[in-house]
Amino acid sequence: MTKLEEVEYLTRRSRRFYDTAIMQMDRGFHDIAVFSLEQSLQLFLKASLLKLGVDFPRTHSVRRLLELIHEVTGEGRVKEVLHRFSVELGALEDAYITSRYVSRDYTREEAERLRRVVEEVMKVVGEVVG
């Protein structure tokens, strides 16, 4: 698989996880929706790193992936969303872990807030990376 094909694959999977999260939220499956949002953002950030010519590390931390994008681009907007949404990004990372091992419920409001954060981070990174 070429780098371009991998970028396209990760981007497509990211979009599917996002679309799935919306469907899950509509059904009231907020815990699974938050997990899907985390997966969507994680794959989007990994695709963005590949676009920048950087092989992404084997991490599930969306904060670490954002830090790497900032390091590579030097773009202040990336650092700004990382700081502005640090608590929410941490909650997304927790959702990755708790979806497998710990019972954790999320309210619709929590899921909606995290959806908005994912959308904003993707918007900023998408503008920076192109």
Backbone hydrogen bonds, N-H to C=O, Kabsch-Sander energy under -0.5 kcal/mol:
donor,donor_aa,acceptor,acceptor_aa,energy
6,E,2,T,-2.3
7,V,3,K,-2.7
8,E,4,L,-2.5
9,Y,5,E,-2.6
10,L,6,E,-2.9
11,T,7,V,-2.5
12,R,8,E,-2.4
13,R,9,Y,-2.6
14,S,10,L,-2.5
15,R,11,T,-2.3
16,R,12,R,-2.0
17,F,13,R,-2.5
18,Y,14,S,-2.3
19,D,15,R,-2.8
20,T,16,R,-2.5
21,A,17,F,-2.3
22,I,18,Y,-1.9
23,M,19,D,-1.9
24,Q,20,T,-2.8
25,M,21,A,-2.5
26,D,22,I,-2.2
27,R,23,M,-1.3
28,G,25,M,-1.2
29,F,24,Q,-2.8
30,H,28,G,-1.4
33,A,29,F,-2.2
34,V,30,H,-2.3
35,F,31,D,-1.6
36,S,32,I,-2.4
37,L,33,A,-2.3
38,E,34,V,-2.2
39,Q,35,F,-2.4
40,S,36,S,-2.5
41,L,37,L,-2.5
42,Q,38,E,-2.8
43,L,39,Q,-2.5
44,F,40,S,-2.1
45,L,41,L,-2.7
46,K,42,Q,-2.1
47,A,43,L,-2.4
48,S,44,F,-2.1
49,L,45,L,-2.2
50,L,46,K,-2.1
51,K,47,A,-2.2
52,L,48,S,-1.5
53,G,50,L,-1.8
54,V,49,L,-2.7
59,T,57,P,-2.0
62,V,60,H,-0.7
65,L,61,S,-2.1
66,L,62,V,-2.2
67,E,63,R,-2.4
68,L,64,R,-2.2
69,I,65,L,-2.1
70,H,66,L,-2.5
71,E,67,E,-2.7
72,V,68,L,-2.4
73,T,69,I,-2.5
74,G,70,H,-3.2
78,V,75,E,-0.7
79,K,75,E,-1.2
80,E,76,G,-2.5
81,V,77,R,-2.1
82,L,78,V,-2.0
83,H,79,K,-2.1
84,R,80,E,-3.0
85,F,81,V,-2.1
86,S,83,H,-1.2
89,L,85,F,-3.0
90,G,86,S,-2.0
91,A,87,V,-2.0
92,L,88,E,-2.1
93,E,89,L,-2.1
94,D,90,G,-2.4
95,A,91,A,-2.0
96,Y,92,L,-1.4
97,I,93,E,-1.3
98,T,94,D,-3.4
99,S,95,A,-1.8
100,R,97,I,-1.4
101,Y,97,I,-1.6
102,V,98,T,-1.3
104,R,102,V,-0.7
111,A,107,T,-2.4
112,E,108,R,-2.8
113,R,109,E,-2.4
114,L,110,E,-2.5
115,R,111,A,-2.2
116,R,112,E,-2.3
117,V,113,R,-2.0
118,V,114,L,-2.6
119,E,115,R,-2.5
120,E,116,R,-2.3
121,V,117,V,-2.8
122,M,118,V,-2.6
123,K,119,E,-2.1
124,V,120,E,-2.5
125,V,121,V,-2.7
126,G,122,M,-2.6
127,E,123,K,-2.1
128,V,124,V,-2.1
129,V,125,V,-3.2
130,G,126,G,-2.2
